Amino acid sequence: MSDEATGWTRRQAMRLGLAAGLGISAGGLLVPRAYADEPKRGGSIRAANYTSSTKDTLDPAHANNSTDYARLFMFYNGLTVFDEQLNPLPDLATSVESSDAKVWTVKLRKGVMFHDGSPFTADDVVFSLERHKDPKNSSVVAPIARQFEEIKTTAEDEIRITLSAPNSELPTILAIYQFVIVKNGTTDFNKGIGTGPFLCKEFSPGVRSLGVRNPNYFHSGKPYLDQVTFLGIPDNAARVNALLSGDIELAGAINPHSTRDVKAAKGFEVFESKSGSYTDLIMHLDAPDTGNPDFIMAMKYLQDREKIKSSVFLDYAAIGNDQPIDPTNPYYSPELAQRAFDPDKAKFHLKKANISGARLVCSPAPTGSVDMAVILQNAAQGIGFNLELQRVPADGFWSNYWLKSPFTYGNVNPRPSANILLTLFFQSTAPWNESHWKDEKFDKLLVDARAQTDVTKRKAMYADMQRMINEEAGIGIPVFISGIDAHTSRLKGLRAVPTGGMMGFNFAQNVWLDG
Amino acid sequence: MADASAATGSGTIRVSASHSVVLGLILRRTGLSLLLLLTVSIVVFAGTELLPGDVAQIVLGQSATPDALAGLRLTLHLDQPAWHRYFTWLFGLLTLNPGESLVNNMPVADLVGGRLGNSLLLASLTTLVTVPLALLIGITAAVWRGSPYDRTVNLLTVAAVSVPEFLFATSAVLIFAVHLHWLPALSYAADADSFSGLLRSFALPVGTLAVAIFPQMARMTRAALISTLGSSYIEMAVLKGVRPVRLILRHALPNALGPIANAIALSLSFLLGGIVVVESVFNYPGLAKLMVDAVSTRDMPLVQACAMIFCSGYLLLVLTADIVAILSNPRLRYR
């Protein structure tokens, strides 16, 4: 990926969107022209992901898991939407522009209707964005929405967003799931009234959601399917069996070990989405032992990254380098030297730290952490270091151990942009600053990077931040984990979006059935 | 109610006296169950109070701020003493208003209502299949005890009872759904729009549950009947020349009914709450899965409501079995 591609595609995308709004196939926005298979209309599918409970919601402010996200994209649209390189393309907006990255003008698509027939206007956008700032709505993206200092209707099809500080990533932020647009004044979200590709026919929390094709969808030609049923099947084996027996057409988030069954069966395919998701070793910098820089370095050298990649994730992963920006990200810095598995160096550092043993908390809750801990324990045994494992159940792990235990694992879902990820997990004041790493220089870089409009300079800043985390933070990131879905071969049109499996959960309007 | 008509058919004075004895026994038994239910409600309430951590803290999770915590504690009435909250909750239960879900603010009654219907549907279909089959096999095995047929039944029921249901369920899905494509791997009540559709979508879960509970029922039926068949009044009847069918149905079975009813009740009570594995494997939206959801999201009102439903269901079944045992016991009927 060239330097140009990262920042300029955004501008180009915005212009492309303008053209699309003027009449060049809007349906083709996400489908490159050279795509071999022509989409077919008709048919219905059932898709299942792994989480579903009474907590399921259609309120964008409360959506916090993959099943919620998939439903949001069935019934609503955002102002922008991600493509496969995480560039924000226009969706309900036709352009998002600013000269100083602080005051933004958003032009809106005309002639769009909500499912109940009412027209989509600037007031709906203002309502949808403003409500995340209201503490009463306890929005999960409130910390991000706080920077929208003022959101104002300037014309029937135009709004102005004034940010509290310059942020060149606003088009990216607007593509985040929770910022999808709802109707002005909505209080009951269970009907799922949006502008999206499917009309909500049934929403039963913890059971299923049923969408039927929206005939008035503004991307002409889309969606291709007449009906999508979305289920949650928490049990991996049940999900895979349901796919193989023909009860569902798409199974999300399957276990790497199930890919063998899917590949062995005729007429089914495995679909890998490289992503920035990772399970990380956490060492608190302000605790005894784990706060020792030599101990941290030793643990980083003791990660057998190749083994973790091949045996825990069956190669559905990419090697990590103890910093959170993955190779699919436009800001990934390939210059940073890869840290290798090196027991000798680990031994040297442990000797220097003068620590002979440690107790590591692992749990099934952070994906793969128990297996990763066992691999680490074996490596530690090899150099005579006594690593004790404390296995705790998944239930309660996130509230009782994560962020509390000084030596444990965490798991981070892919975030839409490097800046959001670093702000949530590495800024000194971030509540999820897992290793309690505090660095003023880093904080300044992070804020400055938002305002920096020059792409080359911005990339250099992100490279600096990656190096700082790699060297100083108490975080070990051995691999980045791919999302794995499985589907019947008849289902076409899936393309990998790095925010997560199932096309970044936006599969419903982009897939079709062949034959 | 064949027993009642049989009772009224014989004698006048004795019957009215025995009626009051039987009635007294039933009333006492019912009162005991209600008392037990009240105790259970205290245990359930105390149990959910004892779950680790402040409920408000758990509900809000990582995003908890002191303000939000204080606000939620007030909404949950956590500022009031436990006994006060217990009586408010108990009163709500008695007026069929078990409160609101903490997670999605829907009334618990609504959440439970649909799921309870699904669970009852699955349970009654399974009952319809298993009870007659278990009785038939248990009785025939008792009649021809020691025969090759009896030995085969014994072997098969022991084998079936020893296979855990998750293994059976998963194997059945692999064979009948994944490889043969005869039956769907998922089961969802609303998908069954025709009778054949209903049969297809319920075949695997009902089959799995039947295999799980049928052997116990059949074996208990056989054992109860055999012990009755060994008693001297049966020998007397045989000597008197009573025909085999009449001997079993009229003479032996009524006396064996008590233990059989107990065995059936215990097996059926498993169908309400103990089938979370089957619900998970077939993704069936029943009550057991709802409760597991509720525990993992720390949705206390929902957990309490589910627990109370399971306990009441269990007590109701055991009570019914006891009443059947009382009514079918000739020693109590004719005294």
Contacts between the chains, C-beta under 8 A, distances in Angstrom:
chain1	res1	chain2	res2	distance
A	48	B	283	8.0
A	53	B	103	7.9
A	53	B	293	4.1
A	53	B	296	7.2
A	53	B	297	6.1
A	54	B	101	6.3
A	54	B	103	5.8
A	54	B	104	5.8
A	54	B	106	7.6
A	54	B	111	6.0
A	54	B	290	7.0
A	54	B	293	5.4
A	54	B	294	6.9
A	54	B	297	7.0
A	54	B	299	6.8
A	54	B	302	7.1
A	55	B	103	4.9
A	55	B	104	6.3
A	55	B	293	7.7
A	55	B	297	5.4
A	56	B	104	7.7
A	57	B	104	6.6
A	135	B	67	7.8
A	135	B	68	7.8
A	138	B	63	7.5
A	138	B	68	6.9
A	140	B	63	7.0
A	204	B	114	7.6
A	204	B	285	7.6
A	205	B	104	6.2
A	205	B	106	7.7
A	206	B	285	6.7
A	206	B	289	7.8
A	206	B	290	7.0
A	206	B	293	6.0
A	207	B	188	7.6
A	207	B	285	4.5
A	208	B	188	7.5
A	231	B	186	7.7
A	231	B	283	6.9
A	233	B	186	7.4
A	233	B	283	4.8
A	234	B	280	6.9
A	235	B	280	5.0
A	235	B	281	6.5
A	235	B	283	7.6
A	237	B	170	6.4
A	237	B	281	7.7
A	238	B	173	7.7
A	238	B	185	7.2
A	238	B	186	7.5
A	238	B	280	6.6
A	238	B	281	5.3
A	238	B	282	7.2
A	238	B	283	5.8
A	241	B	170	7.7
A	241	B	173	4.9
A	241	B	174	6.8
A	241	B	177	6.3
A	241	B	178	5.5
A	241	B	185	4.6
A	242	B	185	4.6
A	242	B	186	5.0
A	242	B	283	7.2
A	244	B	177	7.8
A	244	B	178	4.5
A	244	B	185	7.7
A	245	B	173	7.1
A	245	B	177	3.5
A	245	B	178	4.8
A	245	B	181	6.4
A	245	B	184	6.6
A	245	B	185	4.0
A	246	B	181	6.4
A	247	B	177	7.3
A	247	B	184	5.0
A	247	B	185	5.0
A	247	B	186	4.7
A	248	B	186	7.4
A	265	B	178	7.8
A	395	B	295	7.9
A	395	B	296	6.2
A	396	B	52	7.1
A	396	B	53	7.9
A	398	B	61	7.2
A	398	B	62	7.0
A	399	B	53	6.8
A	399	B	57	7.4
A	399	B	58	6.2
A	399	B	61	6.2
A	399	B	62	7.5
A	400	B	52	7.7
A	400	B	53	7.7
A	403	B	62	7.6
A	431	B	62	7.4
A	432	B	62	7.4
